[in-house]
């Protein structure tokens, strides 16, 4: 049976987390909390549904990408939607989210789960996982140093942008000094400011500050897994890996 003919997938495909006529949709909230565009958040939501399908339709442990993990965290905050509408009415099983035990053994286990999940994804959906949502295993478990940040008090900008901005400002400063024309410095300063300004574009999957689905903030291990008995877990935002279900 093709996945799009499976009754569970058909339910997932039309499943909506939001009640009718909400002012702030799930995709908008997901985008806001991770500094993504709404379009990218919608793509992540689709991949989250695919992850749920993998968890529900087979018995092999699965691990989500970090972006998918953020959607999972946030959905857990919608308790009625998650437990009643999704788990009970759509999937027919409970998908739990439990802490990782930490340590080298857990790290190796979840890295293996993630690799197998990517392979299962390819076999199930007959396509490659999108790299901007499902990165390589090496990136998945290294690019996870997240912190919950109040952006009304702090600026959050990519380190690479600051390096580029400083380089341009330095060149402009040299040009201004040599020519004794400080217009060069003014122009360079404006260009540097534009480059270093915070952006709300989709960026990469590691661009999020935090998701409040499990209380906000991310740990440095970032491991997650989904067991074959219906128990799923995640390793970011203080909710960690581990498995369990009923």
C-alpha positions as CSV (number, residue, x, y, z in Angstrom):
1,X,0.0,0.0,0.0
2,X,1.3,3.5,-0.9
3,X,1.5,5.8,2.1
4,X,-1.0,8.2,0.6
5,X,-3.6,5.4,0.5
6,X,-3.1,4.6,4.2
7,X,-6.1,5.7,6.3
8,X,-3.8,7.1,9.0
9,X,-2.0,9.4,6.5
10,X,-5.3,10.5,5.0
11,X,-6.4,11.6,8.4
12,X,-3.1,13.3,9.1
13,X,-3.1,15.1,5.8
14,X,-6.3,17.0,6.7
15,X,-5.7,17.2,10.4
16,X,-5.7,20.8,11.8
17,X,-4.2,21.7,15.1
18,X,-6.1,25.1,15.2
19,X,-9.7,25.6,16.1
20,X,-11.7,27.6,13.6
21,X,-11.1,31.4,13.3
22,X,-8.0,31.7,15.5
23,X,-6.1,35.0,15.4
24,X,-2.7,33.3,15.8
25,X,-2.4,30.0,13.9
26,X,-0.1,27.1,14.9
27,X,2.2,27.9,11.9
28,X,2.4,31.5,12.9
29,X,3.3,30.7,16.4
30,X,5.8,28.1,15.3
31,X,7.4,30.6,13.0
32,X,7.5,33.3,15.6
33,X,9.1,31.1,18.3
34,X,11.8,29.9,15.9
35,X,12.5,33.0,13.8
36,X,11.2,31.2,10.7
37,X,9.0,32.5,7.9
38,X,5.4,31.2,8.0
39,X,6.0,29.4,4.7
40,X,8.9,27.5,6.2
41,X,6.9,26.7,9.4
42,X,4.1,25.3,7.2
43,X,6.7,23.0,5.5
44,X,7.9,21.9,8.9
45,X,4.4,21.1,9.9
46,X,4.0,18.8,6.9
47,X,7.3,17.0,7.9
48,X,6.0,16.7,11.4
49,X,2.9,14.9,10.1
50,X,5.2,12.6,8.1
51,X,7.2,11.9,11.3
52,X,4.0,11.1,13.2
53,X,3.0,8.7,10.4
54,X,6.3,6.9,10.7
55,X,5.8,6.6,14.4
56,X,2.3,5.3,14.1
57,X,2.7,3.0,11.1
58,X,5.7,0.9,12.1
59,X,7.5,-0.6,15.1
60,X,11.0,0.7,14.5
61,X,12.3,3.5,16.8
62,X,12.4,6.9,15.1
63,X,14.1,10.2,15.8
64,X,12.9,13.6,14.4
65,X,15.0,16.4,13.1
66,X,15.4,19.4,15.3
67,X,12.9,21.5,13.2
68,X,10.3,18.7,13.4
69,X,11.1,18.4,17.1
70,X,10.2,22.0,17.6
71,X,6.8,21.5,15.9
72,X,6.3,18.4,18.2
73,X,7.2,20.5,21.3
74,X,4.7,23.2,20.4
75,X,2.0,20.7,19.6
76,X,2.3,19.2,23.1
77,X,1.3,22.5,24.5
78,X,-2.1,22.1,22.7
79,X,-3.0,19.3,25.0
80,X,-6.5,18.6,23.8
81,X,-5.4,18.7,20.2
82,X,-2.4,16.4,20.8
83,X,-3.8,13.8,23.2
84,X,-7.5,13.7,22.1
85,X,-7.7,14.8,18.5
86,X,-4.3,13.4,17.3
87,X,-3.3,10.5,19.4
88,X,-6.8,9.1,20.1
89,X,-8.8,10.0,17.0
90,X,-6.2,10.1,14.2
91,X,-3.3,7.8,15.2
92,X,-5.1,5.4,17.4
93,X,-2.2,5.3,19.9
94,X,-0.5,7.5,22.4
95,X,2.8,9.1,21.3
96,X,4.7,10.0,24.5
97,X,7.5,12.6,24.9
98,X,10.0,11.6,27.7
99,X,13.4,12.8,28.8
100,X,16.6,11.3,27.5
101,X,18.8,9.6,30.1
102,X,21.9,11.3,28.7
103,X,25.4,9.9,28.3
104,X,27.4,8.4,25.4
105,X,25.2,5.4,25.1
106,X,22.1,7.4,24.6
107,X,23.9,9.7,22.1
108,X,25.0,6.8,20.0
109,X,21.5,5.2,20.2
110,X,19.7,8.3,19.0
111,X,22.2,9.0,16.3
112,X,21.5,5.5,15.0
113,X,17.8,6.0,15.3
114,X,18.0,9.2,13.3
115,X,20.0,7.5,10.5
116,X,17.4,4.8,10.4
117,X,14.6,7.3,10.4
118,X,16.1,9.0,7.3
119,X,16.2,5.6,5.6
120,X,12.7,4.8,6.6
121,X,11.5,8.2,5.3
122,X,13.0,7.5,1.9
123,X,11.5,4.0,1.7
124,X,8.0,5.2,2.9
125,X,7.6,8.4,1.0
126,X,9.8,7.5,-2.0
127,X,11.7,10.7,-1.9
128,X,14.7,12.3,-0.2
129,X,14.0,14.1,3.1
130,X,14.4,17.9,2.5
131,X,17.8,18.9,3.7
132,X,16.7,22.2,5.1
133,X,14.4,20.4,7.5
134,X,16.1,17.0,7.8
135,X,19.9,17.7,7.9
136,X,22.6,15.1,8.1
137,X,23.1,13.2,11.3
138,X,26.3,15.1,12.0
139,X,24.6,18.5,11.7
140,X,21.5,17.3,13.6
141,X,23.4,16.4,16.7
142,X,26.0,19.2,16.6
143,X,23.9,22.3,15.8
144,X,21.8,22.2,18.9
145,X,23.1,24.8,21.3
146,X,19.9,26.7,21.8
147,X,18.9,29.1,24.6
148,X,15.6,30.7,25.3
149,X,16.0,34.4,24.7
150,X,13.8,37.5,25.3
151,X,14.3,39.4,22.1
152,X,12.9,42.6,23.6
153,X,16.0,42.7,25.7
154,X,18.6,41.2,23.4
155,X,19.6,41.2,19.7
156,X,20.0,37.8,18.2
157,X,22.1,37.8,15.0
158,X,24.2,35.1,13.3
159,X,27.9,35.2,14.1
160,X,28.7,35.0,10.4
161,X,26.7,38.2,9.7
162,X,28.8,40.0,12.4
163,X,32.0,38.9,10.8
164,X,30.9,40.1,7.4
165,X,29.7,43.4,8.9
166,X,33.0,44.0,10.7
167,X,35.0,43.2,7.5
168,X,33.0,45.7,5.4
169,X,33.2,48.3,8.1
170,X,37.0,47.9,8.3
171,X,37.3,48.2,4.5
172,X,35.2,51.4,4.6
173,X,37.3,52.8,7.4
174,X,40.5,52.3,5.4
175,X,39.0,53.9,2.3
176,X,37.7,56.8,4.4
177,X,41.2,57.3,6.0
178,X,43.1,57.2,2.7
179,X,40.7,59.5,0.8
180,X,39.9,61.7,3.8
181,X,36.2,61.3,2.7
182,X,34.1,60.0,5.5
183,X,31.2,59.3,3.1
184,X,32.9,55.9,2.6
185,X,32.7,55.2,6.3
186,X,29.0,56.2,6.4
187,X,28.1,54.0,3.5
188,X,30.1,51.1,4.9
189,X,28.4,51.5,8.3
190,X,24.9,51.4,6.7
191,X,25.8,48.3,4.7
192,X,27.3,46.6,7.8
193,X,24.1,47.5,9.7
194,X,21.9,45.9,7.1
195,X,24.0,42.7,7.0
196,X,24.1,42.4,10.8
197,X,20.3,43.1,11.3
198,X,18.3,40.2,12.7
199,X,16.2,38.4,10.1
200,X,13.0,36.5,10.1
201,X,13.7,34.5,7.0
202,X,13.6,30.8,7.3
203,X,17.3,30.3,7.8
204,X,18.5,26.8,8.6
205,X,17.0,24.4,11.0
206,X,19.2,25.6,13.8
207,X,17.9,29.2,13.7
208,X,15.3,28.9,16.4
209,X,15.7,30.5,19.9
210,X,13.3,28.1,21.6
211,X,9.9,26.5,21.5
212,X,7.6,26.7,24.5
213,X,6.0,23.3,23.8
214,X,7.9,21.7,26.6
215,X,8.8,24.7,28.6
216,X,11.3,26.5,26.4
217,X,15.0,26.3,26.2
218,X,17.1,23.5,24.7
219,X,19.6,21.2,26.2
220,X,22.9,20.5,24.5
221,X,22.3,16.8,23.8
222,X,19.2,17.2,21.6
223,X,18.5,13.5,21.3
224,X,15.1,12.1,20.5
225,X,13.4,8.9,19.6
226,X,10.1,7.1,18.9
227,X,9.7,3.5,20.0
228,X,7.6,0.9,18.2
229,X,5.1,0.6,21.0
230,X,3.8,4.0,20.3
231,X,6.1,5.9,22.7
232,X,7.9,8.8,21.2
233,X,10.3,11.3,22.7
234,X,12.4,14.3,22.0
235,X,15.7,15.6,23.4
236,X,15.4,19.4,23.1
237,X,13.8,22.1,25.3
238,X,14.2,20.2,28.5
239,X,12.0,17.3,27.6
240,X,14.7,15.0,26.3
241,X,14.9,11.6,24.7
242,X,13.7,8.3,26.0
243,X,10.8,6.2,24.9
244,X,7.5,5.1,26.4
245,X,3.9,4.6,25.3
246,X,0.7,2.8,25.7
